[in-house]
């Protein structure tokens, strides 16, 4: 009889451990609306005023002074700087900006701002 009680307790304990493990692992799938989700802003925010100051023929130093350090400076494309900005709220993309400047002989020759100021609906 004592042996039967021990076996039942072990089975009960095993059941509790398995149930607890399942409940704990399912917590990652539950969305808690009361949890704070931080706004994530990454990159260089580009204003229209900054864009208006850019002029063809500017030096790299002048572009860096106006726009700041580029977010992406690829060593394989040394004559191309990318300024990228992303804003996420509640883990959803709200705003995305992209501006690329091209240099030849350390002078600005082209500005590509086709991705400037995309909202979440436009970015998809």
C-alpha positions in Angstrom: 0.0 0.0 0.0 2.8 2.4 0.9 4.5 1.5 -2.4 1.3 2.4 -4.3 1.1 5.8 -2.6 4.7 6.6 -3.6 4.0 5.6 -7.2 0.9 7.8 -7.3 2.8 10.7 -5.8 5.6 10.3 -8.4 3.0 10.1 -11.2 1.2 13.2 -9.8 4.6 15.0 -9.5 5.5 14.0 -13.1 2.1 15.3 -14.3 2.6 18.6 -12.5 6.1 19.1 -13.9 4.9 18.4 -17.5 1.9 20.7 -17.0 4.1 23.4 -15.6 6.6 23.1 -18.5 3.8 23.3 -21.1 2.3 26.4 -19.4 5.7 28.1 -19.1 6.6 27.4 -22.8 3.2 28.7 -23.9 3.9 32.1 -22.3 5.9 33.2 -25.3 2.8 32.9 -27.5 0.6 35.0 -25.3 0.3 38.7 -26.1 0.2 40.7 -22.9 -1.4 44.1 -23.7 -0.2 45.6 -20.4 3.5 45.0 -21.3 5.4 48.0 -22.4 6.8 47.9 -25.9 9.5 50.3 -26.6 9.5 52.4 -29.7 12.5 51.5 -31.9 14.2 54.3 -33.9 17.2 53.2 -35.9 19.4 55.2 -38.3 19.6 58.8 -39.5 16.4 60.8 -39.4 16.3 62.8 -42.6 14.4 66.1 -42.6 13.4 68.1 -45.6 15.7 70.9 -44.5 18.7 68.6 -44.5 17.7 67.3 -48.0 17.4 70.9 -49.2 20.9 71.8 -48.0 22.4 69.0 -50.2 23.8 70.3 -53.4 25.7 68.6 -56.3 29.4 69.3 -56.1 29.6 69.3 -52.2 32.6 67.5 -50.7 32.3 64.4 -48.5 33.0 66.5 -45.4 30.3 69.0 -46.3 27.8 66.1 -46.9 28.8 64.6 -43.6 28.3 68.0 -41.8 24.8 68.4 -43.3 23.6 64.8 -43.0 25.7 63.2 -40.3 27.6 60.0 -40.5 26.0 57.6 -42.9 24.3 54.6 -41.5 25.8 52.3 -44.1 29.2 53.0 -45.6 30.1 49.9 -47.6 33.9 49.4 -48.2 33.0 47.7 -51.6 31.1 50.8 -52.7 33.2 53.6 -51.2 31.6 56.2 -53.4 28.1 55.5 -52.1 26.7 56.4 -48.7 23.3 55.2 -47.5 21.2 57.1 -44.9 18.6 54.8 -43.6 16.0 55.4 -40.9 13.3 53.0 -39.5 10.7 53.7 -36.8 8.9 50.8 -35.3 6.1 51.1 -32.8 4.6 48.1 -31.1 6.9 45.9 -33.2 5.3 47.3 -36.4 7.0 49.4 -39.0 5.6 53.0 -38.9 8.0 54.9 -41.0 11.0 54.2 -43.2 13.3 56.6 -45.0 16.2 55.9 -47.3 18.6 58.4 -49.0 21.6 57.4 -51.0 24.4 59.9 -52.1 27.0 59.1 -54.7 30.4 60.6 -55.0 33.0 60.9 -57.8 36.4 62.3 -57.1 35.2 63.1 -53.5 32.4 65.4 -54.9 28.7 64.7 -54.7 27.4 63.8 -58.1 24.0 62.2 -57.5 21.3 62.0 -54.8 18.8 59.2 -54.7 15.9 59.9 -52.3 13.3 57.6 -53.9 12.7 56.0 -50.5 12.3 59.2 -48.5 9.5 59.3 -46.1 7.7 56.0 -46.6 4.9 55.3 -44.1 3.9 51.7 -43.1 1.3 51.4 -45.9 3.8 52.6 -48.5 6.7 50.5 -47.3 4.9 47.2 -48.0 
